[in-house]
Amino acid sequence: MNLVIDQTGFSVAIPSFPKRIISLVPSQTELLHDLGLDDRVVGITKFCIHPNEWFQNKARVGGTKTVNIEKVQQLQPDLIIANKEENTKEDIELLRKEFNVWTSDIRTLEDALKMIVSVGEITGTEDRALELQLTIDNSFKNLKKGPEVNVLYLVWSNPWMCAGSSTFIHDLIAKCGWNNLGTEFDGRYPQLTDAQIAQSDPDIILLSSEPFPFKEQHIHQLKMISPGSRIIEVDGELFSWYGSRLLQTVRYLNELNAAWAKEW
């Protein structure tokens, strides 16, 4: 056993070569696949949709915030990979009583890059992890800053919720050169009233494709609330997944900035 410190400061005893891994986080599940751990990952959540072959064939242990402890026990993992934000404190503490749980805490791109390397170290895939980390880090050196537009990034409706400060989404927004109006409200994911959205008067309201499925009715509501705002649906995975999906993020953000540069 190796004693390691996870990103929450918790000491975890991990086998030198874990053979039965459960991932409780979609973006980290995809990372495990890209690290070549197919045969060693025995369980994922119902939201771990990438890669599709894992989603179709791997055992599922509930949702990110509704982990089925009994199913986890049946799979007898020697390593569980979790996340402070996406999983509940109660589930993580309960699982720690029986299993080795390594938990990430991601608020910045730099945190994500450290997580990728750490996961490589604890799973014996250091070389591939370092390769991914270097490729992603180099790609962000090519991120072109766009116009200084005021944006509001919505992740939920009824109530409206936005990405605020100390979130991974906010860090990407800042790196793009945009002003995140969500930081003007308290909390990491503030709840907003119609009046607060109207008063903030964003240039652009970004509707994330996840976790909430925004529809035309929500776009219509927002147009009534803030008629001066442009409303754009965006790929939530490329704004919030902090594993190997980051290989695609810079291209996407540069495309958004190039399109907006023509209008602002």
C-alpha positions as CSV (number, residue, x, y, z in Angstrom):
1,M,0.0,0.0,0.0
2,N,1.1,3.5,-0.8
3,L,-0.1,6.4,1.4
4,V,-1.0,9.4,-0.7
5,I,-2.7,12.8,0.0
6,D,-5.6,13.6,-2.3
7,Q,-6.7,17.1,-3.4
8,T,-8.9,17.5,-0.3
9,G,-5.9,16.9,2.0
10,F,-7.1,13.4,3.0
11,S,-4.6,10.6,3.4
12,V,-5.5,7.5,1.3
13,A,-3.9,4.1,1.3
14,I,-3.8,2.9,-2.3
15,P,-2.5,-0.4,-3.7
16,S,0.6,-0.1,-5.8
17,F,-1.3,-1.4,-8.7
18,P,-5.1,-1.1,-8.2
19,K,-7.0,-3.6,-10.2
20,R,-10.7,-2.8,-9.3
21,I,-11.4,0.9,-9.8
22,I,-14.7,2.7,-9.5
23,S,-15.1,6.2,-10.9
24,L,-17.9,8.4,-9.4
25,V,-17.2,11.4,-11.8
26,P,-18.0,11.5,-15.5
27,S,-15.0,13.6,-16.6
28,Q,-12.6,11.5,-14.6
29,T,-14.2,8.3,-16.0
30,E,-13.3,9.5,-19.5
31,L,-9.8,10.2,-18.2
32,L,-9.4,6.7,-16.9
33,H,-10.4,5.4,-20.3
34,D,-7.8,7.6,-22.0
35,L,-5.2,6.4,-19.6
36,G,-5.8,2.8,-20.9
37,L,-7.5,1.4,-17.8
38,D,-10.3,-0.5,-19.6
39,D,-9.9,-3.8,-17.9
40,R,-9.3,-2.3,-14.4
41,V,-12.4,0.0,-14.2
42,V,-15.2,-2.1,-12.8
43,G,-17.8,0.6,-12.0
44,I,-19.0,4.0,-13.1
45,T,-22.1,6.2,-12.6
46,K,-25.2,6.5,-14.8
47,F,-23.9,9.9,-15.9
48,C,-20.5,8.6,-17.1
49,I,-21.6,8.7,-20.8
50,H,-18.1,8.8,-22.3
51,P,-16.8,6.6,-23.7
52,N,-20.0,5.0,-25.0
53,E,-18.7,1.4,-24.8
54,W,-18.1,1.9,-21.1
55,F,-21.5,3.5,-20.6
56,Q,-23.1,0.5,-22.3
57,N,-21.1,-2.2,-20.6
58,K,-19.7,-1.2,-17.3
59,A,-21.5,-1.8,-14.0
60,R,-23.3,1.4,-12.8
61,V,-23.3,2.4,-9.1
62,G,-26.0,5.0,-9.2
63,G,-25.6,8.8,-9.8
64,T,-22.9,11.2,-8.8
65,K,-24.9,12.4,-5.8
66,T,-26.9,9.2,-5.3
67,V,-24.2,6.5,-5.0
68,N,-25.6,3.0,-4.4
69,I,-23.4,1.9,-1.6
70,E,-24.6,-1.7,-1.9
71,K,-23.6,-1.9,-5.5
72,V,-20.2,-0.5,-4.7
73,Q,-19.8,-3.2,-2.0
74,Q,-20.7,-5.9,-4.5
75,L,-18.0,-4.7,-6.8
76,Q,-15.3,-4.7,-4.0
77,P,-13.1,-1.9,-5.5
78,D,-9.6,-1.4,-4.3
79,L,-9.7,2.2,-5.4
80,I,-12.6,4.7,-5.8
81,I,-12.0,8.0,-7.5
82,A,-14.4,10.8,-6.4
83,N,-14.7,14.6,-6.5
84,K,-15.5,17.0,-3.7
85,E,-18.1,19.0,-5.7
86,E,-19.8,16.3,-7.8
87,N,-20.2,13.8,-5.1
88,T,-21.8,14.4,-1.7
89,K,-19.8,14.6,1.5
90,E,-22.0,12.0,3.1
91,D,-21.3,9.4,0.4
92,I,-17.6,10.1,0.4
93,E,-17.3,9.7,4.2
94,L,-19.4,6.6,4.1
95,L,-17.3,5.0,1.4
96,R,-14.1,5.9,3.2
97,K,-15.1,3.6,6.1
98,E,-14.7,0.6,3.8
99,F,-12.7,1.6,0.7
100,N,-9.8,3.6,-0.5
101,V,-11.3,6.8,-1.8
102,W,-9.1,9.4,-3.6
103,T,-11.0,12.7,-4.0
104,S,-10.2,15.5,-6.4
105,D,-11.0,19.2,-5.8
106,I,-11.0,21.2,-9.1
107,R,-11.5,24.9,-9.2
108,T,-8.9,25.9,-11.8
109,L,-7.2,24.5,-14.9
110,E,-4.1,24.2,-12.9
111,D,-6.0,21.9,-10.4
112,A,-7.2,19.8,-13.3
113,L,-3.7,19.4,-14.7
114,K,-2.5,18.3,-11.2
115,M,-5.4,15.9,-10.9
116,I,-4.5,14.2,-14.3
117,V,-0.9,13.6,-13.2
118,S,-2.1,12.4,-9.7
119,V,-4.5,9.9,-11.2
120,G,-1.8,8.6,-13.4
121,E,0.5,8.1,-10.4
122,I,-2.0,6.2,-8.3
123,T,-3.1,4.0,-11.2
124,G,0.4,3.2,-12.5
125,T,-0.1,5.1,-15.8
126,E,2.2,8.0,-15.1
127,D,3.8,8.3,-18.6
128,R,0.4,8.5,-20.4
129,A,-0.9,11.0,-17.8
130,L,2.1,13.3,-18.2
131,E,1.7,13.1,-21.9
132,L,-2.0,14.2,-21.6
133,Q,-1.1,16.9,-19.1
134,L,1.6,18.4,-21.3
135,T,-0.6,18.3,-24.4
136,I,-3.5,20.1,-22.6
137,D,-1.1,22.6,-21.0
138,N,0.4,23.4,-24.4
139,S,-3.0,23.7,-26.0
140,F,-4.0,26.4,-23.6
141,K,-1.0,28.5,-24.6
142,N,-2.9,28.8,-27.9
143,L,-6.1,30.1,-26.3
144,K,-6.9,33.5,-27.9
145,K,-8.6,36.0,-25.6
146,G,-11.8,37.4,-27.0
147,P,-13.7,40.6,-26.6
148,E,-14.3,41.7,-23.0
149,V,-18.0,40.8,-23.0
150,N,-20.1,40.4,-19.8
151,V,-21.4,36.9,-19.7
152,L,-23.8,35.0,-17.4
153,Y,-23.3,31.2,-17.5
154,L,-26.5,29.4,-16.5
155,V,-26.5,25.8,-15.3
156,W,-30.1,25.4,-14.0
157,S,-33.6,26.7,-14.2
158,N,-36.4,27.0,-11.6
159,P,-34.5,28.4,-9.8
160,W,-32.0,30.0,-12.2
161,M,-28.5,29.1,-11.2
162,C,-25.2,30.4,-12.6
163,A,-21.5,29.6,-12.3
164,G,-20.0,31.9,-9.8
165,S,-16.6,32.4,-8.3
166,S,-14.2,29.6,-7.3
167,T,-15.6,27.3,-10.0
168,F,-13.7,25.6,-12.9
169,I,-16.2,27.2,-15.3
170,H,-15.3,30.6,-14.0
171,D,-11.6,29.9,-14.4
172,L,-12.2,29.1,-18.1
173,I,-14.4,32.1,-18.6
174,A,-11.6,34.3,-17.2
175,K,-9.0,32.7,-19.3
176,C,-11.1,33.6,-22.4
177,G,-11.0,37.3,-21.4
178,W,-14.7,37.5,-20.6
179,N,-16.2,39.1,-17.5
180,N,-18.2,36.5,-15.5
181,L,-21.2,38.4,-14.0
182,G,-21.9,35.3,-11.8
183,T,-19.1,36.5,-9.5
184,E,-21.2,39.5,-8.4
185,F,-23.4,37.1,-6.4
186,D,-22.6,35.1,-3.3
187,G,-21.7,31.4,-3.6
188,R,-20.1,29.2,-6.1
189,Y,-23.4,28.5,-7.9
190,P,-25.7,31.4,-6.9
191,Q,-29.5,31.2,-7.3
192,L,-30.8,34.2,-9.3
193,T,-34.2,35.9,-9.5
194,D,-35.5,37.2,-12.8
195,A,-34.9,40.7,-11.4
196,Q,-31.3,40.0,-10.7
197,I,-30.7,38.7,-14.2
198,A,-32.4,41.8,-15.7
199,Q,-30.3,44.1,-13.5
200,S,-27.0,42.4,-14.4
201,D,-27.8,43.0,-18.1
202,P,-25.3,40.6,-19.6
203,D,-24.1,41.0,-23.1
204,I,-24.4,37.2,-23.5
205,I,-26.3,34.6,-21.5
206,L,-24.7,31.2,-21.9
207,L,-26.9,28.2,-21.5
208,S,-24.9,25.1,-20.6
209,S,-26.0,21.8,-22.3
210,E,-25.6,20.1,-18.9
211,P,-26.6,19.4,-16.2
212,F,-30.0,21.1,-17.0
213,P,-31.6,20.5,-20.4
214,F,-32.6,24.0,-21.4
215,K,-35.4,24.2,-23.9
216,E,-36.9,26.9,-26.2
217,Q,-39.3,27.9,-23.4
218,H,-36.3,28.9,-21.3
219,I,-34.8,30.9,-24.1
220,H,-38.1,32.7,-24.5
221,Q,-38.2,33.4,-20.8
222,L,-34.7,34.8,-20.8
223,K,-35.4,37.0,-23.8
224,M,-38.3,38.5,-21.9
225,I,-36.2,39.0,-18.7
226,S,-33.2,40.5,-20.4
227,P,-34.1,41.6,-24.0
228,G,-30.7,43.2,-24.5
229,S,-28.8,39.9,-24.0
230,R,-27.8,37.5,-26.7
231,I,-28.6,33.9,-25.6
232,I,-26.2,31.2,-26.7
233,E,-26.4,27.5,-26.0
234,V,-22.9,26.0,-25.3
235,D,-21.4,22.6,-24.9
236,G,-21.3,22.2,-21.1
237,E,-18.8,19.3,-21.3
238,L,-16.2,21.6,-22.8
239,F,-16.7,24.2,-20.1
240,S,-16.9,21.9,-17.1
241,W,-15.2,18.5,-17.8
242,Y,-11.7,18.7,-16.3
243,G,-10.2,15.4,-17.5
244,S,-9.0,14.4,-20.9
245,R,-12.0,16.2,-22.5
246,L,-9.8,19.3,-22.1
247,L,-7.9,18.2,-25.2
248,Q,-10.9,19.6,-27.2
249,T,-11.6,22.7,-25.1
250,V,-9.3,25.3,-26.6
251,R,-10.4,24.7,-30.1
252,Y,-14.0,25.2,-29.0
253,L,-13.3,28.4,-27.0
254,N,-11.3,29.9,-29.8
255,E,-14.2,29.3,-32.2
256,L,-16.6,31.1,-29.8
257,N,-14.2,34.0,-29.5
258,A,-13.6,34.3,-33.2
259,A,-17.4,34.4,-33.8
260,W,-17.9,37.0,-31.1
261,A,-15.0,39.2,-32.2
262,K,-17.1,40.0,-35.3
263,E,-19.9,41.4,-33.2
264,W,-18.3,43.2,-30.3
